[in-house]
Amino acid sequence: MKFEMWSWFHFLMMLLPIVIFIPLYFILRNKSYKTKYIVGVVIGVISLLILIARNIEIYVQNGFDPEIIPLQVCHFGNIMVFIALVFRSKIATSILWSLNVLAAYASLVYADALEGYANIFGSIRSQAYIWGHVFIVLGGLYAVILKIVRINFKSFLCGLGVLVLLLIPSIILNSYFNDVLGYSINYFYVYNSNGVPFEFLYVGERAKYGWFTINWIYTLSVVGIFIVLLYGIYNLQKLFYLKDKNYDTHHIFSKIKSTN
């Protein structure tokens, strides 16, 4: 099957996270926390396995490829789903909810990357694109709306710190893989405006420092926009706790420690 933008299949794909989440919510909302956690673990494991299967196929076909390095926003998003739901990590949930859910859903809406496949059911990679993004959105909704993990401002700041630690090598590797080795890589969407609606910010030339190049205006503008978006989306999860402001969650290690 050849993928076409704005076809019936494309609209179905955009609805998939919601179609899966709504029945899960009504089935599990009154169940025990343990039951909700077990289902969350299943979602987290599937999310990670999707990324692993994708990378194995790429490696088998191409050998080493920068696409295998999980620095694309949605690729490490699959890892965040696993860590958030399996380990009940507030930091991972903060990153997942504030950044990855929005980016993953945007990738389901602007899924023109799938048009390059002759048959979207004919490769693991094309299916991983669809289901990988679906499970990121599903995992973020599940973790927050079903109250598996409640994030606070401290975890939000720690999440920003983790993102900065990932962003710095991403900027360097973007230039190395693109300018030196001739790949087409856009970790964190900060190399160029391909894939994000910020073309108007890409003005002027890329500054050169030996082999390293960077468009400072574009890069800093995108980072600034995402920080504002992250903070706004982080605050949305507070709405789910208006009736229970003292509700708290713990990662599995603190829970184990507290029972000893």
C-alpha positions in Angstrom: 0.0 0.0 0.0 1.4 3.4 -1.0 1.0 6.1 1.6 -0.8 9.3 0.6 -1.0 12.4 2.8 -4.5 13.3 3.9 -5.9 10.0 2.8 -8.3 7.9 4.9 -5.4 5.9 6.1 -3.5 9.0 7.1 -6.5 10.3 9.2 -6.9 6.9 10.8 -3.2 7.0 11.7 -3.6 10.4 13.3 -6.6 9.1 15.4 -4.9 5.8 16.5 -3.4 7.1 19.8 -6.8 8.4 20.9 -8.7 5.4 19.6 -6.4 3.1 21.7 -6.2 5.4 24.8 -10.0 6.1 25.3 -11.0 2.5 25.9 -7.9 1.9 28.0 -8.9 4.9 30.1 -12.5 3.8 30.7 -11.4 0.2 31.4 -8.6 1.1 33.8 -9.7 4.4 35.5 -11.2 2.6 38.5 -8.8 -0.2 38.6 -6.0 -0.5 41.2 -2.8 1.4 40.8 -1.0 -2.0 40.4 -3.2 -3.0 37.4 -2.6 0.4 35.8 1.2 0.1 36.4 1.3 -3.4 34.8 -0.5 -2.2 31.7 1.9 0.8 31.6 4.9 -1.6 31.7 3.5 -3.5 28.7 3.1 -0.1 26.8 6.7 0.9 27.8 8.2 -2.5 26.7 6.4 -2.4 23.3 7.6 1.2 22.7 11.2 0.2 23.3 10.9 -3.0 21.2 9.6 -0.9 18.3 12.7 1.3 18.3 15.0 -1.8 18.7 13.3 -3.5 15.7 13.7 -0.4 13.6 17.4 0.0 14.4 18.1 -3.7 13.7 16.5 -3.4 10.3 18.6 -0.3 9.5 21.8 -1.9 10.7 21.1 -5.1 8.7 20.4 -3.1 5.5 23.0 -0.3 5.8 25.5 -1.2 8.5 26.2 1.8 10.7 23.9 4.7 10.0 23.5 7.9 12.1 19.8 7.1 12.1 20.5 4.4 14.6 21.7 6.9 17.2 18.6 7.7 19.3 19.0 11.5 19.3 16.0 12.2 17.1 13.3 13.7 19.3 10.9 10.9 18.6 13.5 8.1 18.8 14.6 8.9 22.3 10.9 9.4 22.9 10.4 5.7 22.7 13.0 5.2 25.3 11.4 7.9 27.5 8.1 5.9 27.3 9.9 2.8 28.6 11.7 4.6 31.4 8.6 6.6 32.5 6.2 3.7 32.6 8.5 0.9 33.8 10.5 2.9 36.4 7.9 5.5 37.1 10.5 8.2 36.5 9.3 11.8 37.0 12.2 13.1 34.9 11.5 10.8 31.9 7.7 11.5 32.2 8.4 15.3 32.2 10.4 15.0 29.0 7.9 12.6 27.5 4.8 14.7 28.3 6.4 18.1 27.6 8.3 17.4 24.4 7.9 14.0 22.9 4.1 13.7 22.8 3.8 17.0 20.8 6.7 16.1 18.5 5.4 12.6 17.9 1.8 13.7 17.2 3.2 16.3 14.8 5.1 13.5 13.0 1.8 11.6 12.6 0.2 14.7 11.1 3.1 15.7 8.9 3.9 12.1 7.9 5.3 12.9 4.4 8.4 10.7 5.3 6.1 7.7 4.7 5.6 8.7 1.0 9.1 7.4 0.3 8.0 3.8 0.9 6.6 1.8 -2.0 4.6 -0.2 0.5 4.2 1.0 4.1 3.4 -2.5 5.2 6.5 -3.9 3.4 9.2 -2.9 5.9 9.8 -2.8 9.7 11.0 0.8 9.4 7.8 2.2 7.9 5.7 0.3 10.5 8.1 1.5 13.2 7.5 5.1 12.1 3.7 4.7 12.5 3.6 2.6 15.7 6.7 4.3 17.3 4.9 7.7 17.2 1.6 6.2 18.2 3.1 4.6 21.3 4.9 7.8 22.3 1.6 9.7 22.3 -0.2 6.8 23.9 2.6 6.5 26.6 2.5 10.2 27.4 -1.3 10.3 27.8 -1.3 7.1 29.8 1.4 8.2 32.2 -0.2 11.5 33.0 -3.9 11.2 32.6 -4.1 7.8 34.4 -1.8 9.3 37.0 1.0 6.7 36.8 3.5 9.5 37.4 2.9 13.0 38.6 5.6 15.4 37.5 6.5 18.5 39.5 8.6 21.6 38.7 11.8 20.0 40.0 11.4 17.1 37.6 10.6 19.6 34.8 13.8 21.4 35.5 15.8 18.2 35.7 14.2 17.1 32.4 15.3 20.3 30.8 18.8 19.6 32.1 18.8 16.1 30.5 17.6 17.7 27.2 20.5 20.2 27.3 22.9 17.3 27.8 21.5 15.6 24.7 21.2 18.8 22.7 24.9 19.8 22.9 26.3 16.6 21.3 23.4 16.6 18.9 24.4 20.0 17.5 28.0 18.8 17.1 27.0 15.5 15.5 24.5 17.2 13.2 27.4 19.2 11.7 29.8 16.3 11.6 27.4 13.9 9.9 26.0 16.5 7.5 28.9 18.7 6.7 31.8 16.2 6.9 30.3 12.8 6.1 27.4 13.9 3.8 24.5 12.4 5.6 21.1 14.1 6.1 20.6 14.2 9.8 18.6 16.7 11.9 18.8 15.7 15.6 16.5 17.9 17.7 15.5 19.7 14.4 18.3 22.2 15.1 20.4 21.7 12.0 17.9 23.1 9.5 14.2 23.8 9.1 13.4 20.5 7.3 10.7 18.8 9.3 9.7 21.7 11.5 7.6 24.8 10.6 10.3 27.3 11.4 11.6 28.1 7.9 11.2 31.8 8.6 13.8 31.6 11.3 16.5 30.2 9.1 18.1 33.4 7.9 21.7 34.2 7.1 24.6 31.9 6.5 25.9 29.1 8.7 28.9 30.2 10.8 32.0 28.0 10.2 34.5 27.0 12.8 36.8 24.6 11.0 34.6 21.6 10.0 31.8 22.6 12.4 29.0 24.9 11.2 25.9 26.3 12.9 23.2 28.8 12.1 23.1 30.6 15.5 19.9 32.5 14.8 17.9 29.5 13.8 19.4 27.1 16.5 18.9 29.5 19.4 15.4 30.5 18.2 14.2 26.9 17.9 15.6 26.0 21.4 13.9 29.1 22.8 10.6 28.3 21.2 10.7 24.7 22.5 11.5 25.8 26.0 8.4 28.0 26.1 6.3 25.2 24.6 7.7 22.7 27.1 6.8 24.9 30.1 3.3 25.5 28.7 2.6 21.8 28.1 4.1 20.9 31.5 1.5 23.2 33.2 -1.3 21.4 31.4 -0.8 18.3 33.5 -1.7 20.3 36.7 -5.3 20.3 35.5 -5.6 16.6 36.2 -4.8 17.2 39.9 -7.1 20.1 40.7 -9.3 17.9 42.9 -6.4 16.1 44.5 -3.5 18.5 44.9 -1.7 16.2 47.4 -1.6 13.2 45.0 2.0 12.0 44.6 3.8 9.1 42.9 7.2 7.5 43.5 9.7 5.7 41.3 10.0 2.0 41.9 13.3 2.3 43.8 11.9 4.7 46.4 8.8 2.6 46.8 11.0 -0.5 47.4 13.1 1.4 49.8 10.1 2.7 51.7 8.8 -0.8 52.3 12.1 -2.2 53.8 
